[in-house]
């Protein structure tokens, strides 16, 4: 059974930090690249960061140097450490399997950056 459970979102001031977690079912995690997407109100969902099973990473230009993606293969969990947050980072964050995400999406976790 496919399962993606995101957590760790919240409300922070600009410049703050959050760490997101995504617990994935083993059948997904052991095979696929994992990634974090986000969707802001009125905007299309975009890929923020991705990590291969071996640890190679990719970041969107807008988050390079501020966000760090990592994964714990033993726990079937992928993380997104977000530092120096900006108001434009406000969105619902989801994990899935780039470059072609599955049709199934978890509930996401809301990140709000505001003073």
Secondary structure by P-SEA (a helix, b strand, c coil): cbbbbbcbbbbbcccbbbbbbbbbcaaaaaccccbbbbbcccccccccccccccccccccccccccbbbbbcccccbbbbbbcccccccccbbbbbbcccccccccbbbbbbbcc
